[in-house]
Amino acid sequence: MQDKRRHSYLKKKVSSASTEPGVYLMKSADGRIIYIGKALNLKKRLESYFTRNNKKDIKTTVLLNKVADIETLITRSETEALILESTLIKRYKPRYNVILKDDKRYPSLCINTNEPYPYISVKRKIKKDGSTYFGPYTSASALSQTLKLINKTFKLRKCKTRHLRTRTRPCLNHQMQLCLAPCCLHVDEKEYEGIVQEVIMFLKGRTPELIKTIEKNMQKASGEMAFEKAAMLRDKLFALRKVLEKQIVVSTDFVDRDIISLVGTEERSVIMVLFVRGGFLVGSQHILLSGTLVSETERAGAFIRQFYIKDRFIPSEILMSVYPDDKDLIQDMLKSFKESNVSILVPKRGEKAKLVMLAQKNAEKVLQDSNDTSTRLTDKLQRLRKKLGMRNLPDRIECFDNSNISGSSAVAGMVVYKNGEPDKRSYRKYKIRSVKKQDDYAYMHEVLHRRFRGGPGKDFPDLLLIDGGKGQLNVAMDVLKQIGIDGEFIVAGIAKKDSGRNETEDKVYIPGRSNPVNLGREGDLILLLQQIRDEAHRFAISFHRAERMKKQTASELDGIPGIGAKRKKILLTHFKSVRRIKQANVNEISSLPGMTRKSAETLKTYLGV
């Protein structure tokens, strides 16, 4: 009966939908957005979901069983709808859309050319702030080597302040000849800008062009008897030539292009991207997708819409193993970002086809390695299930740990492993509220009670792992009995080995047994549990340190209405201390940039002066 009412309600929503282009958002019964799509004709597209003659794939069938409401947003064109769809998918991360979850983990190099004397920095999140981003770099060592070469060769400033602060003397970086020190020495802005452009050329893969330019400038400096400048350019030239020697030439036309290949199935696939700049292969990136339940062309389209954003470098040519859905629309979207034409091609023969095959071979290797790893993890979890006497595979493992110093800033952390790998989106932090003195057992009791007090739920773990021996294990069992969920899942405690008793490995305890579980020769199982325990320990300690730092940097200015972080910084920079702020009058405070008379009066009132 409920399904009939739901279908009736949805059909009414669809019948009243606009016939204009736009985006539709499908929501579940609890109001969460579970799917976002775009359409040239919203009404026609939504009606297709509910037409009986329309053969629905598995994903659509599952999706429609979850949809409780539909919301639409009208746009001026289908291209605008495509851009809006991509933006909303990144914002809401719907369950049934293809989402590039791995992309945010990789760092990029950032240069904001709108600032005076720009510097280069490492960013993990690309923002639309006018900066130019290069990357992302899947290898931390590759990024480190690139940054080291740039710092040594191009000598950009190292201080990471938006506005250049004046110093009385150069820092150590200048003395090591790694920085021109524009903070205290005269550095010509045009000359510095030229260096910034050289860095941009280098990061864009234009090393051959850059070498020719530097070589020309070196000869010119030598002809003008500027031997010191010529020597500096010579050193730069040698460094860049060494880099060029390590790069592989993959095309003879020296065109910038990205090569994208998709391999795998709807359940598990890999997208491999090779970055070719000026004919040289300068880097690669791969994305693992699982459980998407969409076709190869849909995955290709979803990938391009999320991968290429306004502030990312977009080449003039993208070679693919398969055409994406809405190819023409995607080309228009990329053209609007790049402000020049972008071609998406699927070559069948010649040099370009060989490049796609190269990307495909790399993708197949990554997929094979991933499948092998997944198989090994599944085997490990199967053996752990048998050792702990579990009915089901421990697909979801939760582990808790506490952290404090003599009872101060007591916190706890929960880490989650899914299918044997960390799921950092599910990690949780807890501030200890009810325990005022140091008591690890009481800490664990409070945290576990807060975690499970809602009773049976779909997000309960298959295995709850407690950092500690029998004592902490008993606390956990008491909490679960109080809530009435003991027996819902397996609980185990992992205790560190006692060297005084000549113990050689950590011990694993489960309820109802006085002796630890005998894992025999399966040392990889104890290593897995140790890895999870150590990750919980690391997570709790990092949270504890952050809380301590907050207390150390706390100020009387915190919590005063109208005095946020910016005004607080302005006040302390000018007056140096809260005592001097108390001594200042309202006129003096209100004259500072960003302050008003009203905020100055509020400040004086709250400070009690």
N, C-alpha and C positions, 0 to 999 in steps of 0.2 A: 504493500500500500504506500509506504514511504517512497519507494522507487517511482511509482506512478505519479505521485505528487511532484517529485523532483523533476521528472521528465516533462511534466506539464508546465512547470514553472520555467524550465530552461527553454522550451519551445516558444513560450510567450516572450521571453527576453530576446530570442533570435528573431522572431517576427517583427519586433519593434526596432531592430538594429538598423543602422544607417547603411545606405548603399555606397557611401563614399569610401575612399581608402583609409586605412588606419590600422590600429593594433588592438588585439583582443586578449584579455587576461582571464584565464580560467582559474576558479578558486575552489578549494575543498570546503567541507562543512565547517571547519574551524576558522575559515577566513584566510587561510594561507594561499598564496598564488602558486599553483602547481604547473602551469604551462602558459607561455606567452607566444603568440603568433602574429603575423602580419598578413594583410590582404588588400588587394586592389578594390574589392567590393566586400565589405565586412559582412553584410547580410548573406550574400551568396556563399561565402566561405563558411560561415557558421552553420548555414542550412545543410551543407554537405556532410557535416558530422552526424546529423540526425536523419539522413535519408536512408531508408531501408535498403534500397538497391545498391548503395555504395558499399563495396567490399572493404571492410576495415582491417587494418593490420593489427598485430598484437598490441603495440604501444597505444594505438587509438582506442582499442577496446578497453584496455586497463584504465586509460585516462578518463574515458567517459563514465566509467563506473565510480570515479572519485569526484567528478565535477558536481558542485552544488550551486555555483553562481558564475555568471559571466559578466565582465565589465569591458566596455569598448572605449577607445580613444581615437578620435578622428584626426587625420593629418591632411595636408594639402596635396600630397602626391605619394605614390607607392615607394619612391626612394626615401622620402622622409619617414615613412612607416618602417622601412628597413632599418634606418639609423636608430629610430626610437625603440624598435624591438630589441636591437643589440644592446642599447643602453639599459633598458629595463631588465633584460636577462642578467646582465652583470650586477645590477643592483639587488634583484630579488632572488637570484639563483634558483629558479623553479626546478622541482624534482624531475619533471619529464622533458626538460630541454637539455641539449648537449652543452655542457659547461666546461670550460678549460680551467679545471681546478688547480692544475700544476703551475699555471703561468705566473701567478703572483709570487711564487717561492723564489724565482730566479732574479738576481740583482741586475741592474742596468747602470750604465754610466750616464751622468746628467751634466749638461752645461747650460746655464742660463745666460744667454748673450745679452739680455736686457739689463743686466747688472753692470756696474763699473768694475773693470778688471775681473772678468768672470773666472771662476774656478771649477774644477771637475770634482764631482762627488759620486758616491755610490748610493743608489736608491733601489728599494725593493718594490715600491709602488709607483707606477707612472701616473702623474697628475697633469691636468690640463692647466699648467701654470706658465705657458710660454717658453718653457725650457725645451732643449733638444735632448732626446734620449737615444742611447745606443745600446743595443742588446735585445733581449736579456741574455746573460751569459749562463749557460747551464753548468759550466765548470768554474768553481771558485778559484782554482789555481790559474786558469786562463785569464780571468778577470784581474787577479792579483798581478800577474806578469804584465798584462796590458797597462795597468795603472802604474806599475813600477817604471815601465819604459817611458810612459808619458811624463811622469814626474822628473825623471832623470834627463830626458831629451829636450822637453819643451819648457820646463821651468815655470809653470803657472803657479800662482800663489796657492798656499796650502791652508791658510786660515779660512774657516768655514762660516764666516759671518756675512750676512747679506750686504751690510754696508761696511766698507773698508775702514777699520779703526786705525788711528794714527799711533804709531809706536815710536819710542825714542831711539831704538836701535834694532837692527835686523835680528830675527830669530835664528835658531840653529840651522834651519833649512837653507837659509841664504849662505851661511858659512860653509855648508856642505855643497854649495853650488846646485841646489835643487829648486831654488825660488829666486825670482828677480826682486822680491821685497818691495812691491809698490806701496806697502803700508808706511814706509819711512824713507824710501829713496825715490828720486825722480825717475819714473819710467814713462816714456812716451806712450800715450794712449793708443795711437795708431800702430805703433810698433807692437804693443801688447795684443791689439786686436788681430794683427797679422799672425801672431803666434797661435791665438785661439782658432783662427781659420785653418791653420796647419794641423792642429789637433783634430778638428772636425773632419778634414780631408782624410787624415790617418784612420779615424774611427769609421769613416764611411767606406774604407777599403780602397781609397784613392792613392795608395802608397806609390805606385809607379809615377803618377803625375806629380806627386809631392816631391819625389826624388829629383825629377827633372827641374822643378822650380828651384829647389835648394841648390842644386848643382849650378844652375844659371846664376843665382845670387852669390854663390861662393866665388865663381870666376870673376864676377863684377867687383866684389869686395877685394879680391886679390889684385885686379887691375888698378883699383883706386888706392893701393898700398894699405888697405885696412886689414892687415894680416891677422890681428886678434879676432876680428869678426869672421874672417875667412876660416880660421882654425876652428871656431865654434861651429860654423856651418859644416865643416868637414867632419867633425865628430858626430853631428846630427845625421849626416849623410851615411856614415859607416853604420850607425845604429839601425837606421831604416833599411839599409841593404841587407843586414842580417835577418831582419824580420821578413823581408821579401823572399829571401832564400828558403825560408821554412814554409811559405805559402805555395799551394798547388794551383797551377794553371789548368782550368777545366774547360775554357772556351776561348776561341781565337778572335771573337768579335769584340771582346772587352766591354760587354754590356752589363749593367747592373740587373740582376734578376734573383728571384727566390724560386726554389724548386720544391714542390710539395707533393708527397706521395702518401697514399693511404693504403694500409694493408690490414687484414684481419676480418673479423666478423662483426655482426651487430652487438654481440655479447662482449667482445674484447678486441680492441683494435689499436693501432699505433699510427700517428700522423708524424711524419718526418719532414723537417724543413731544412734545406741547405741554403746558405746565404752566399751568393756569388757577387762580388763587387769588382768591377773592372776586369772581369775574366778570371779572377782568383777566388778560390774557395776559402772564405774567411771564417766560417763557423757553421754550426748546426744546432738544431733544437728538436727534441721529440716530445710528443704529448701522448700519454696513455689514456685511452677511453674505455670504460667498461659499463655494461648494462644500459647502453643508450637506446636499443631497440628501434633504431632508425636506419634508413638506407645509407649507402655509401655517399650518394650525392647530397643527401641532407646533412651528413656529418661534415662533408667538405664545405658546404655553404655556411654552416654554423661556425666552423673553425675560422674561416676567413673573416666573417663579420665580427668575431670577438678578438681575433689576433691582431688585425690591422686597425689601429685607432689613430686619431688625428695627430697625436704627437710622436708617433712611431715613424721611422723611415719606411717609405713605401716605394719599391722599385717600379720602373716603368713596365716591367714584364714579369708575370708570374706563370711558371710552368707547372702543370698539375697532371696527376695520373688519371684524373676523372674530372669532368666539368661539374661545378657546384650547382645546386638548385638556384634559380634566379641569377644566373651568370651576368646578364646584361644589367640588372639592377645593382648587383654588387660592384660591377665595373663603374657604374655611375657614382656609387657611394665613394669608392676609392678615388675617383677622379675629383670629387668635391673636396676630399681631404688633401690630396696632393696638389690640386689646382693644375693638373696636366693629365694627359691620357694614361690609362693603365690597361694593359692587355692581359687577359687570362687565356692561356693556350694549353691545349693537350696535344703535344707533338707525337707523331706516329713514326717518323723516321729522321735520320740525320743526327747531327751533334746534340740538338736539344732533346731528342728522344733518349739519347744515351745518358744525359744528365738526369732525366726522370728515372731511368733504370738504376742509376747510381743511388738516388734517394730511396728507391724501392728496396734495394739490397740492404741498405742501412736500416730501413724500417723493419724488414723481415728479421734482421739480426736482433734488434731491440725487442721485437715481439717474442722471438724464440727464447731470449734470455729471461724476459718477464714471465713467460709461461713456465719455464724451468724453475724459476724462483717460487712461483705460485704453487707448483706441484710439490716442491720441497717443504714449503710452509704447511700445506694441507696434510702432508704425511706426518710432519712434526706435531700438528694439532691432533691428528688421529691417535698418535702414540701417547700424547699427553692425556687425552680423553680416557684411554684405557688405564693408564697409571693412576689417575685420580678417581676412577670408577664413575665417570660421567655418562649420562644417557645420550647427550647431544654433543656435537663438536663445539669446543670453546671458541665460537666465531667472535664473540665480544668479551674481552677481558678488561675489567676495571681494577685499578690499583690505587690505593690511598697512602699518603705519607704526610706526617706533620713536620713543622719547622718552627723553632723559636729560640730565643737566647734568654735563659733564666726566666721564662714565662712571658717575656715582653714581645709584642708584635706577633703573637702566636697565630699561625695560619696552617692551612692544609691544602694539598693539591690532589686532584683526581686525574689520572691519565687513562686513556682508552685505547686499546689495541683491537682492530678489526681484521680478521683473517690473518693474524700474526704480524700486522704492521700498524704503526701509530696512526691514530685518527685525531689530529690536533684540533680539528674543529669541535670535537666533543670533550676536550679537556675542560675542567672546571676548577675554579679557585674558591676557597672558603676562608673567611676571617672568623676566628674563634670568638664567639660572643659571650657564652655563659660561664666559661672557666676563667677565673681571675688569677690563679696561681699555676705554676708549672705542674702539669699532670697529663702525661702522654695518653694514658688510658681514657681519661675524661675527654681529652681532645678528640680521640677516635670515636668515642661514644656520640659526642655532639654531631660530628661531621657525617657519620653513617646514618644517624637519625634524620638529619636534614636531607640527605640524599634519597632515602627510601621511605620517608614518612607518608608519601602519597598512596602507599599500598601497591598491589600488583600493577605492573605497567609494561608496555611493549618495549621500552628501552632498558629493561633490566639486563644485567650481564649474564652470560653463561657461566662465567667464573669470576668471583670476587677475590682478588689477591690483596692480602694485608701485609704491610711491611712490619714484621715482628713475629715473635714466637707464639707459644701457647696462650700467654696472657692477652695479647692483642686479638688473637683468634677467638678467645672466649668472650671478649667484649663485643666483637662483631656478631657472634651468635646470639648474645643476650639482646642486642638491639633488634635483630631480625625477628626474634621470638616476640618481643614487645609489640612490634608492628604487625606481626602475624604473617610474615612472609618467609619464615624459615622453611627450607625445603624447596623454595622456588628456583634456587640455583646453588651451585657448589661454591663453598668458601674454603680458601686455603691461606695459610700464613707462611711467609718465607723469612727464616731467621739466619743471621750471619753465622759462619762457622766459628767455633770456639778453639782458638789455637792452643789454649792451655790444656785442652783435652785431646790434643792431637787430631782434631777433626780436619779433614782435607777439603770439604766442600760445604756450601750452605745447605740448610735443612728445610724441607717442606712439610708442614703439618696440615692435617685435615681433621675435622671434628670426629670424635669417636675413636681416635687412635692415640695412644700415648707415645708411640715411637714415630719418627718421621717416615715419610713415604720413601720406599726403596726404589730409586730410579735406575739402579743397576749401572750398566755401561752406557746408558743413554744420556751422556753428558750434555748433549745439545739441548735437552729439555730443561735442565737446570739453568743453562746459559740463557735460554729464552725467558724464563721467569726472572732471572737476575737482570736481564736487559730491561724488562718492564718495571721491576722494582727500582732500578737505578734511574730510569727516566722519571718515575714519580718523585724520587728524591731530588733530582735536578730541578724539576718543575716547582716543587714546594719551596726549595731554597731560593730560587730566583724570585718567586713571589714574595718571600719573606724579606729578601734584600730590598726589593722595590718598596715595600711598606716601611722599612726602616729609613730608607732615603727620604720618603715623604715626610716622616716625622722630623728628620734632621733639617729639612728645608722649610719646615712650617714657620709661619710668621704671624704676628698679631694682625697683619693686614688681610689674612685669609678669612673669607666668609663675610667681609664687609660689603654690603650692597653697593653696586656700581664700581667696585674695585676688583677688576679681573686681573688676569696674568699680565696683560700689556701695561695697564696703569700701575700695577705693583712694581713692574720692572722699571718704569719711568721714575717712580717715586724713590725707589732704593738707589737707582743710578745717580739721581740728582742729590738726594739728602744723605746717602751712604748708610743710614741707620734709622730705625723706628723712633729712637729717642730724639733725633733731630727733626723728624716729621712732626712729633708732638710739640716741639718748640716753635715750629714755623706757624705763621698766621694764615688765615684763609686766602687772603689775596696772593700770597707767595705761592701757595699750593695750586690755586686755580690758574695761575699764569703759566704753568707747565704745559707743554704740548699734550693734547689728549685729555686734559682735565677741564672740568667746568666748575663754576662756583657751587652748584648744588652738590656735586660729588665731593668737593673739598669740605663743605659743611658737614655732609654725612660722615666723612672720614674722621673729622675732628670730634664729632659726637660719639662715634663708636670707640674712639681711642680715649674717650673720657676727659678731653681737654677743651 
